[in-house]
C-alpha cells in the first residue's frame, strides 16, 4: 500500500549562490499535525521516494555558503484507490421444519482468501441475509460487499442452494425412537421423498413402543394423507402414519408395505398400550391412504391411486392436532433400508370423505341405509337395510359385502351373499366379547356405510 512519489523541486536563489538544496519528509494527519512516533526522514536530494498511503509533510531546505538557510513545506496525500479482491463461497442450506434460515457471513464469504493491497478486507453487507422454505429447490444468488481501510468497495457473488424438506415438514435425526438412525431427503424436481433408516427395529410384534424412520408434518382437525411407495430397498417396511405425537408409545394408525408382496396395518388405541398388527397380501396396491373424521380413522390401499379398497375402519380417540407422514421400519436390528415415496398429499377435510371408485356414477346410484338394533345388544342384534337389492342390480358383477369388525379392526363376521336379499339379518352376539363393533356395507363404487354396534355384558 505504497506509491512512488516524485518530489517537486522548489525554486531557490541567493545573492551569493545556493550551496545546499535538500528535503526530508514525515507522516502527519490530514491537518499537517505531527503524529506521535512518525519521525522525520533523513535529508535527501533524490527526487523519487516511496510513501505509504496517508498524509505526508515534505520540507525543503536551502543554504548558502555562509550557512544561511531558509525552509518551506507542503502536504502530500497518498491515496489508495485500488479495490479489494473479495472471495465468495457457494453454500447449501438444508431445511428441516424451519420457516427460514439466517445466512452466516462465513457461509458466503471467505475472509481469509479475500485480499487488499493495503491490508485487511472488511465485510460490509450482503444482498439477502436469509432464505425461506418456500424457496426450496432454487439456487439463490447472494451479492457480498466488502471494503478496505481506505473505503474502496468491491463485490462478489455466492450461490446458495436451498435444499431439505418442504415448509412445515420435519425429519428428526432420531426418527421415532430410533437413535441417530433416520435420514430423510426430498427432491423438489421429482417431488419424491426418501427415508433411509438404520436400527429402527422393534422385535416385539405387539409392542408398546415404535421404532421408525419418519418424515412428517402436523394435521389439525379432519383430513387425510396419501402416498405411493414406489421403492423399498433392504429388509423392512415403508408406509404412512397418523400419530397423536412424536413419542414412541403414542396412539397411532399406520399402513405399510414391504415392497415385495405383503402389507401391514398397525394401530394403538391408548397411549402406552399394545400395538395390534395384521399382515395381508399387497396384491400390487402400493398407494396408501389414511383418513380421519373426528375419532374415526380409516386405512385404504390402491393399485392406481383412484380405486381404493378399505383395509380398516376403527375408532381411536386422539387430540385435535396430530402428526402425520411417511415412515420406515427395519425388519432386523442391523443393516439399513431405504424407501422412496411419490404423490404424497395432505388433504384437510371438514369431514371424512370415503374413497370413491372411478367409473361408477354415485349420484345416480341408490344409497343403502343401515340400521342396527337393539343397540347396545346382549344376545342378539338385527341388521336392517333398504335399497340394497336395487344397488345390487345397479352394480351387477361388482363386489358387495356386509361385514362386522371388532375394535381392533379384525373381521369377526361376514354376511353370506345369499342373505343380502333378506334386507334384515340376525346376528347372534351372545358369545361375542363386550365392546364396540363396526358394521359396514361395502359396495364397489359407493362410499362405505358404517354403523357402530355396542355389545354389552
Buried (B, 14 or more C-beta within 10 A) or exposed (E): BEEEBEBEEBEBEBEEEBEBBBBBBBBBEEEEEEEEEBEEBEEEEEEEBEBEBBBBBBBBBBBBEEEEEEEEBEEBEBEBEBBBBBBBBEBEBBBBBBEEBEBEEEBBBBBEEBEBBBBEBBBEEBEEEEBBBEBBBEEBEBBBBBBBBBEBEBBBEBBBBBBBBBBEBBBBEBBBBBEEBBBBBBEBEEEBBBBBBBBBBBEEEEBBBBBBBBBBBEBEBBBBBBBBBBBBBBBBBBBBBBBBBBBBBBBBBBBBBBBEEBBBBBBBBEBEEBBBBBBEEBEEBBBBBBBBBEEBBBBBBBBEBEBBBBBBBBBBEBEEEBBBBBBBBBBEEEEBBBBBBBEBEBEEBEEBBBBBBEEBEEEEBBBBEBEBEEBEBEEEBBBEBBBBBEBBEBBEEBEBBBBBBBBBBEEBBEBEEEEBEBBEBEBEBEEBEEEBBBBBBBBBBBBBBBBEBBBEE
